[in-house]
């Protein structure tokens, strides 16, 4: 085990901050999560985070870099948090510099969906591929893009927002006024609302807790026609956005993670079918539609792998 | 004028093959076009092309590379033509090797939309930008993608097919079964059909020749409400696909060329408005929507610039 292969990956979520020591894509140690609500603004939270970092570095002195994944709009080059989703007080906060001035180790800050993409690309389902798209299906729909063997961040580090892409130019408006935003159709909560409507049409009343993606997946696996119909429609809508991604970027793989993806076959089977039937041979022949390898650890694993590369260490096989 | 700055650009279209000598983005000499219909298959056409090449090389001995842009599915790495749109006999044809074995100069073969993209990126409206999307609006809708300062070709060289992207998951099927394919809404012929329908609804009969993009542009500039309404709808549909491109890739510029783009303000003004109002700040602030600099010469200019770079010459300012 050489120095160069261990990094600290931090998954900075809306409610808690998880820290793990990562070795070749595996979380080999972790600290108790920090609850963001216990802290009033960035400064006290950073003090708590520095303590967690110190504890883990005491136990693993080989830690060579620290990576942090955050939900929000991040300036990757500057390590600056422009804004953080659901956490106030983080406007234009220079997180990387603030940590590096207190630490003798390199820090990298990146958007959480890009960290998930990085985890799958470097250590997961998309390993070795130069062109791929990763998406995560949950309350929101996020994603990331790799092209020509590099992360695509774009002119302001915003690239990869698959959930904001349009599937209907006259459709429902998304959070940013974007007509037909995918997220408005297949986000967790939308799925629940649609499920209740479909069941009501079939004369069945369902509580919200009975139409979670997990419940709907169980129902579909048991042959429930309403649930199967819903998953097929979700698959058609998702395939529309992914088809657009394919025509634009001709990726080798589409990697799908997040809670909704755990539905498994009832989603992947119609999704693959609807996607393939809307592509020509050069776009279809090389294309793999793959479930993500990492679940809750994707953020930590990806942030750690990215941090090592940014610090100049090669990611080896 | 040094050796390294002159290349031969060949625009291999469905009906004719145009050859030009290109110096820093300018066509400084050209040969009479070759009509593809005069030749029975690739071999006799290649003999004619070799004669054209010889004539131009006699006049410009500094030609350092030859680039060829073709409408169809091209294996860029191998210089292989998988299939050529509207020209039979070109299945799996190794064009680069066939020419290089008869010439003492490097040959590059690329898809024509990528050549157009290359022209705008290296010599035109997108010069100096590392992240851009170029599209061309005509009978078909094509395009190309630059990310991280490199052309994105994807796993089988198919990337950039903006016209096949979906703007409606339940919409009209495109050529490849793809529901809501943009090209089915805003291709030249579709625009004409829609224009006649809109005028018929308004009680006006129009001949097909009166509803070309040029005529519709004139009508709109003169204040014709039906034409203005049509251009606004075209702009909304186009903005839907471009918005998806922006959310996915966060480009610095979208460059729009082709015959339909010559409509000018009546297209660009509503297009820019509809696009900007469906993006968040990081995606909108840096974004330029620009008319293409090159018209009919884009293919030759782009193929020439690309050929020089592939042959190892730097494209200088």
Interface residues (C-beta under 8 A of the other chain):
Chain A: X73 X82 X130 X131 X145 X147 X148 X150 X152 X153 X154 X155 X156 X157 X158 X159 X160 X161 X162 X164 X165 X166 X167 X168 X169 X170 X176 X177 X178 X179 X180 X236 X237 X239 X240 X241 X243 X244 X245 X247 X248 X249 X250 X251 X252 X277 X278 X279 X280 X282 X283 X285 X286 X287
Chain B: X73 X82 X130 X131 X145 X147 X148 X150 X152 X153 X154 X155 X156 X157 X158 X159 X160 X161 X162 X164 X165 X166 X167 X168 X169 X170 X176 X177 X178 X179 X180 X236 X237 X239 X240 X241 X243 X244 X245 X247 X248 X249 X250 X251 X252 X277 X278 X279 X280 X282 X283 X285 X286 X287
